[in-house]
Amino acid sequence: LFLCRFFSYLCDMKTLYIVRGVPGSGKSTFAKSLGGTHFEADMFFMKDGEYKFDMSKIKEAHNWCQDSVNTAMIMNNTAGLNETIVVSNTFTQEWEMKPYFEMAELHEYRVFSIILENRHGGVNEHNVPEDKIEQMKNRFEVVL
């Protein structure tokens, strides 16, 4: 009986999953497995089905991702839906998640932050150089 009530409670809440990890950890694959609507900054660089990364547009890509999540939250609220939203980016620093936490509070979403480790030997699909991945690992913040 308790589990039935608990899961009923979960279904009635809007949820935002923030999926974090270094390149190759499986963020995108895991995020897609959670269902709901999925966003990540890398989607900004998809042109005609091909990934075309441009470092000079990284800020624009993250702004696009934030705007997309915010729009999805507004649309869900307007339609009275409890659609799950998933955002997957490296999020190596706490401040990078702050806009998402603020949006979640504003739109009454509960947030789960999930960190993926590359214990499966995953290969980063975007060919991020090993030295850059090492820099990301070294600056990765976890606040408990």
Buried (B, 14 or more C-beta within 10 A) or exposed (E): EEEEEEEEEEEEEBBBBBBBBBBBBBBBEBBEEBEBBBBBBBBBBEEEEEEEBEEEBEEEBBBBBBEBBBEBBEEBBEEEEBBBBBBBBBBBEEEBBEBBBEBBEEBEBEBEBBBBEBEEEBEBEEEBEEEEBEEBEEEBEEEE
